[in-house]
């Protein structure tokens, strides 16, 4: 059994020196302007839980560097305040799972395209950050797996497998 406090410390330590992406490199797409305005100048350590809850679906609009920088805030909010962040767990899991974890849900062309983007996003994480993501996912699976098996897809397991493979290939 993984200790929650150990995982929290691992996340905080692994992402302690993650560089701020810059105000112009936080968000992308049509949502980029509002994401930039909302998260501009903020640090992942200081985001209030209410802010994270309010912006729980915004994970999909971050650039790769923006996602890397703000990810620990979302992971820590889920671990520290699971009852206060509603559907954050599903949104977060979806962003940490490779697209091929959704067979039958996406077309082969979509899976191929999204997989390329996902691999690019995953490539920005350091060895220590990946280890922290794995620790988070393993603890998530222990704490919440029964609640979030999302149509039997086994999202935590798919994400853990991907990130462990990534860790050992670095």
C-alpha positions as a Markdown table, in Angstrom:
| # | Residue | x | y | z |
|---|---|---|---|---|
| 1 | Unk | 0.0 | 0.0 | 0.0 |
| 2 | Unk | 1.4 | 3.4 | -1.0 |
| 3 | Unk | 1.4 | 6.1 | 1.6 |
| 4 | Unk | -0.5 | 9.2 | 0.5 |
| 5 | Unk | 1.9 | 11.6 | 2.2 |
| 6 | Unk | 4.9 | 10.0 | 0.5 |
| 7 | Unk | 3.2 | 10.4 | -2.9 |
| 8 | Unk | 2.4 | 14.1 | -2.1 |
| 9 | Unk | 6.0 | 14.7 | -1.2 |
| 10 | Unk | 7.2 | 12.9 | -4.3 |
| 11 | Unk | 5.0 | 15.1 | -6.5 |
| 12 | Unk | 6.1 | 18.3 | -4.8 |
| 13 | Unk | 9.8 | 17.3 | -5.0 |
| 14 | Unk | 9.7 | 16.1 | -8.6 |
| 15 | Unk | 8.0 | 19.2 | -9.9 |
| 16 | Unk | 9.7 | 21.7 | -7.6 |
| 17 | Unk | 12.0 | 23.0 | -10.3 |
| 18 | Unk | 9.7 | 22.6 | -13.3 |
| 19 | Unk | 10.0 | 25.8 | -15.3 |
| 20 | Unk | 7.1 | 28.1 | -15.7 |
| 21 | Unk | 6.2 | 27.9 | -19.5 |
| 22 | Unk | 5.9 | 31.7 | -20.0 |
| 23 | Unk | 2.7 | 33.6 | -20.2 |
| 24 | Unk | 2.4 | 33.1 | -23.9 |
| 25 | Unk | 3.0 | 29.3 | -23.7 |
| 26 | Unk | 0.3 | 28.2 | -21.2 |
| 27 | Unk | -2.7 | 27.5 | -23.5 |
| 28 | Unk | -3.5 | 26.7 | -27.1 |
| 29 | Unk | -6.5 | 26.7 | -29.4 |
| 30 | Unk | -9.5 | 29.0 | -29.3 |
| 31 | Unk | -9.4 | 28.7 | -25.5 |
| 32 | Unk | -5.8 | 29.8 | -25.3 |
| 33 | Unk | -6.5 | 33.4 | -24.6 |
| 34 | Unk | -8.7 | 32.7 | -21.6 |
| 35 | Unk | -6.4 | 30.0 | -20.3 |
| 36 | Unk | -3.5 | 32.5 | -20.6 |
| 37 | Unk | -5.4 | 35.2 | -18.8 |
| 38 | Unk | -6.5 | 32.8 | -16.0 |
| 39 | Unk | -3.2 | 31.1 | -15.3 |
| 40 | Unk | -0.8 | 33.9 | -16.3 |
| 41 | Unk | 1.8 | 34.5 | -13.6 |
| 42 | Unk | 0.4 | 31.8 | -11.3 |
| 43 | Unk | 2.4 | 29.0 | -9.8 |
| 44 | Unk | 1.1 | 25.4 | -9.4 |
| 45 | Unk | 1.9 | 25.5 | -5.7 |
| 46 | Unk | -0.4 | 28.4 | -5.0 |
| 47 | Unk | -3.6 | 27.5 | -7.0 |
| 48 | Unk | -6.5 | 27.4 | -4.6 |
| 49 | Unk | -8.6 | 24.2 | -4.7 |
| 50 | Unk | -11.7 | 26.3 | -5.7 |
| 51 | Unk | -9.8 | 27.6 | -8.7 |
| 52 | Unk | -8.7 | 24.1 | -9.7 |
| 53 | Unk | -12.3 | 22.8 | -9.4 |
| 54 | Unk | -13.6 | 25.7 | -11.5 |
| 55 | Unk | -11.0 | 25.0 | -14.2 |
| 56 | Unk | -10.9 | 21.2 | -14.0 |
| 57 | Unk | -11.8 | 20.7 | -17.7 |
| 58 | Unk | -9.1 | 23.2 | -18.8 |
| 59 | Unk | -6.4 | 20.5 | -18.7 |
| 60 | Unk | -7.1 | 19.8 | -22.4 |
| 61 | Unk | -6.3 | 23.4 | -23.4 |
| 62 | Unk | -2.8 | 23.6 | -21.9 |
| 63 | Unk | 0.2 | 23.5 | -24.1 |
| 64 | Unk | 2.6 | 20.6 | -23.4 |
| 65 | Unk | 4.7 | 22.9 | -21.2 |
| 66 | Unk | 1.7 | 24.4 | -19.5 |
| 67 | Unk | 0.3 | 20.9 | -18.8 |
| 68 | Unk | 3.6 | 19.8 | -17.3 |
| 69 | Unk | 3.9 | 22.9 | -15.1 |
| 70 | Unk | 0.3 | 22.9 | -13.8 |
| 71 | Unk | -0.2 | 19.1 | -13.6 |
| 72 | Unk | 1.0 | 18.8 | -10.0 |
| 73 | Unk | -1.6 | 21.2 | -8.8 |
| 74 | Unk | -4.4 | 19.1 | -10.2 |
| 75 | Unk | -2.8 | 15.8 | -8.9 |
| 76 | Unk | -2.4 | 17.3 | -5.4 |
| 77 | Unk | -5.9 | 18.8 | -5.4 |
| 78 | Unk | -7.4 | 15.3 | -6.1 |
| 79 | Unk | -5.3 | 13.6 | -3.4 |
| 80 | Unk | -5.9 | 16.3 | -0.8 |
| 81 | Unk | -9.5 | 17.3 | -1.5 |
| 82 | Unk | -11.2 | 14.5 | -3.5 |
| 83 | Unk | -14.7 | 15.6 | -2.4 |
| 84 | Unk | -14.1 | 19.2 | -3.4 |
| 85 | Unk | -12.9 | 18.6 | -7.0 |
| 86 | Unk | -15.9 | 16.7 | -8.4 |
| 87 | Unk | -15.1 | 15.3 | -11.9 |
| 88 | Unk | -11.4 | 16.3 | -11.8 |
| 89 | Unk | -10.4 | 12.7 | -11.4 |
| 90 | Unk | -11.9 | 11.6 | -14.7 |
| 91 | Unk | -10.5 | 14.7 | -16.6 |
| 92 | Unk | -7.1 | 14.1 | -15.1 |
| 93 | Unk | -7.1 | 10.4 | -15.9 |
| 94 | Unk | -8.1 | 11.1 | -19.5 |
| 95 | Unk | -5.2 | 13.4 | -19.9 |
| 96 | Unk | -2.7 | 10.9 | -18.5 |
| 97 | Unk | -4.0 | 7.9 | -20.6 |
| 98 | Unk | -2.7 | 7.1 | -24.0 |
| 99 | Unk | -5.4 | 7.3 | -26.7 |
| 100 | Unk | -5.0 | 3.6 | -27.5 |
| 101 | Unk | -6.6 | 2.9 | -24.1 |
| 102 | Unk | -10.0 | 3.7 | -25.7 |
| 103 | Unk | -10.5 | 0.9 | -28.3 |
| 104 | Unk | -13.8 | 1.1 | -30.0 |
| 105 | Unk | -14.3 | 4.7 | -28.7 |
| 106 | Unk | -12.1 | 6.4 | -31.4 |
| 107 | Unk | -11.4 | 5.7 | -35.0 |
| 108 | Unk | -8.0 | 4.2 | -35.9 |
| 109 | Unk | -7.0 | 7.6 | -37.6 |
| 110 | Unk | -8.0 | 9.5 | -34.4 |
| 111 | Unk | -6.1 | 7.1 | -32.2 |
| 112 | Unk | -3.0 | 7.5 | -34.5 |
| 113 | Unk | -3.2 | 11.3 | -34.5 |
| 114 | Unk | -3.9 | 11.7 | -30.8 |
| 115 | Unk | -1.2 | 9.1 | -29.9 |
| 116 | Unk | 1.4 | 11.2 | -31.7 |
| 117 | Unk | 0.3 | 14.3 | -29.8 |
| 118 | Unk | 0.2 | 12.3 | -26.5 |
| 119 | Unk | 3.7 | 11.0 | -27.1 |
| 120 | Unk | 5.0 | 14.6 | -27.7 |
| 121 | Unk | 3.3 | 15.7 | -24.5 |
| 122 | Unk | 4.7 | 12.8 | -22.5 |
| 123 | Unk | 8.2 | 13.6 | -23.8 |
| 124 | Unk | 8.5 | 16.9 | -21.9 |
| 125 | Unk | 8.4 | 15.2 | -18.5 |
| 126 | Unk | 11.7 | 14.4 | -16.7 |
| 127 | Unk | 12.5 | 11.0 | -15.2 |
| 128 | Unk | 11.5 | 12.3 | -11.7 |
| 129 | Unk | 8.3 | 13.8 | -12.9 |
| 130 | Unk | 7.3 | 10.5 | -14.6 |
| 131 | Unk | 8.1 | 8.6 | -11.4 |
| 132 | Unk | 5.8 | 11.1 | -9.5 |
| 133 | Unk | 3.0 | 10.6 | -12.1 |
| 134 | Unk | 3.3 | 6.8 | -11.6 |
| 135 | Unk | 3.2 | 7.1 | -7.9 |
| 136 | Unk | 0.1 | 9.4 | -8.2 |
| 137 | Unk | -1.6 | 6.9 | -10.5 |
| 138 | Unk | -0.9 | 3.9 | -8.3 |
| 139 | Unk | -2.2 | 5.7 | -5.3 |
| 140 | Unk | -5.2 | 6.9 | -7.3 |
| 141 | Unk | -5.9 | 3.3 | -8.3 |
| 142 | Unk | -5.8 | 2.3 | -4.6 |
| 143 | Unk | -8.0 | 5.1 | -3.4 |
| 144 | Unk | -10.5 | 5.6 | -6.2 |
| 145 | Unk | -10.4 | 2.7 | -8.7 |
| 146 | Unk | -13.7 | 1.2 | -7.7 |
| 147 | Unk | -15.4 | 4.5 | -8.3 |
| 148 | Unk | -13.8 | 5.3 | -11.6 |
| 149 | Unk | -13.6 | 2.3 | -13.9 |
| 150 | Unk | -15.3 | 4.3 | -16.6 |
| 151 | Unk | -17.2 | 1.7 | -18.6 |
| 152 | Unk | -14.8 | -1.0 | -17.7 |
| 153 | Unk | -11.9 | 0.7 | -19.6 |
| 154 | Unk | -9.5 | 0.4 | -16.7 |
| 155 | Unk | -8.1 | 3.9 | -17.2 |
| 156 | Unk | -5.8 | 3.8 | -14.1 |
| 157 | Unk | -4.2 | 0.6 | -15.3 |
| 158 | Unk | -3.7 | 1.8 | -18.9 |
| 159 | Unk | -2.1 | 5.1 | -17.6 |
| 160 | Unk | 0.2 | 3.2 | -15.2 |
| 161 | Unk | 1.4 | 0.8 | -17.9 |
| 162 | Unk | 2.1 | 3.7 | -20.3 |
| 163 | Unk | 4.1 | 5.8 | -17.8 |
| 164 | Unk | 6.0 | 2.8 | -16.5 |
| 165 | Unk | 7.0 | 1.9 | -20.0 |
| 166 | Unk | 8.0 | 5.5 | -20.6 |
| 167 | Unk | 10.0 | 5.6 | -17.4 |
| 168 | Unk | 12.0 | 2.5 | -18.3 |
| 169 | Unk | 12.6 | 3.7 | -21.9 |
| 170 | Unk | 14.2 | 7.0 | -20.7 |
